[in-house]
């Protein structure tokens, strides 16, 4: 089993929280997110601007899934 992370933006304090990503690597996602922000002429965001929640992920093969 592995973990999956939900990344929610909480940084500016005046807008609603928004889910920005679901990923297996939140640090890499923030790195790539900030690279795109900088390329677009914006300032990078800090990891503390996000709430990162971890969940256990279980993936079943289709043959393992049973109805009911």
Secondary structure as GFF3:
##gff-version 3
##sequence-region A 1 68
A	DSSP	beta_strand	2	9	.	.	.	ID=ss1
A	DSSP	beta_strand	18	23	.	.	.	ID=ss2
A	DSSP	alpha_helix	26	39	.	.	.	ID=ss3
A	DSSP	three_ten_helix	47	49	.	.	.	ID=ss4
A	DSSP	beta_strand	50	57	.	.	.	ID=ss5
A	DSSP	three_ten_helix	62	64	.	.	.	ID=ss6
###
